[in-house]
């Protein structure tokens, strides 16, 4: 604990600090220069005590001497809590990762070839076998990917909208909103559901079309003089027929979905009209009495 | 080539065979990646401790104003783990410091989609909205940030409180000025 500075000493130091050379020395931050020039009778201890007291006075005048809010575009430093625990079973083995990488590079090289860019032949040759595997793999999984995406999208949207519908029904029951709102909300549920289905069908149609294009491209790259050409041609014809049939089914599904939406909207429109008609009738009859 | 790879990583190669099992495992991993259930870091076996160290290094650079270097580090981190809200939040702050409000808002929004409790992302995004006079969205963000800390201990929530005052003043100043067209960031 520092004792309070004697008043006499305090005055002496204050007058001393007011001298120009002292101010200059303090400005340069050389405290030892200030110490050297202290008048006789004043010790370093007196000076330090004086400065401590000045600091305490200064601190006591500040209402909040610690940070109370952050600056612009500030973020907290990272903490381990920001990093979720990893699923260690999900890591690729070196072999798998390497194979996957090779497949990716080969696909890129193929794409580069199509655009007239010279591919890295060494890697391309090494990974040629992997490409077919990769394409087969993709052909097998894209359907599952779209299904999974559709289900996730559907669940997310329906979860959100159902909450909203429950709220509107509750409001309609308590008389805060008209029953038409409930009908509109229910129509929205139907449209959302069908929207998800429509997106899913659209993606499937797109991928089917892409697959057919790829098959046709493969055939085009095979010279007609190739002994396997005729076999490939038959294969392409069969796959194209299959693809066309699938597309037809998808288009029929899309039409059904659209008809469903149109039907529901028409029905809701009719119901709202009916409600309004009944309401007008009641008002007319009440007014007539 | 594969052997070199093994030596580099110092990791034992595990070949899961026969093919159907390997295919099934790869498909499952790929599906999990597409469904945002695993990150590239998890697939590559990069530990969270390593990610943390990188994030810390990037944060130090950010804190000392070396935004371009910090940006590179966080870009890599986002590639490795796109599901980490913190990375997006810092990336947003970097964009904000580099005067790229649109990118900053996108990053903050992504951070908030992943973690709705990220107070700094709310405040920083709100501040961008405020600076671009989109008062409604700014007020919503400040409100969310304030609600996250009712005790008044969080520095970002407190900033939101002070920015609410700035927002009011700004609105009053706008109201006193003659009407003119403003560019609003949405």
Interface residues (C-beta under 8 A of the other chain):
Chain A: X67 X68 X69 X70 X71 X72 X73 X74 X75 X76 X77 X78 X80 X82 X83 X84 X85 X86 X87 X88 X90 X91 X92 X93 X94 X95 X96 X97 X98 X100 X126 X137 X140 X141 X144 X145 X148 X149 X152
Chain B: X1 X2 X5 X6 X9 X11 X13 X14 X15 X16 X22 X23 X25 X26 X27 X29 X30 X31 X32 X34 X35 X38 X41 X42 X43 X44 X45 X47 X48 X51 X52 X55 X56 X59 X62 X63 X83 X84 X85 X86 X89 X90 X93 X96 X97 X104 X120 X123 X124 X127 X155 X156 X158 X159 X161 X162
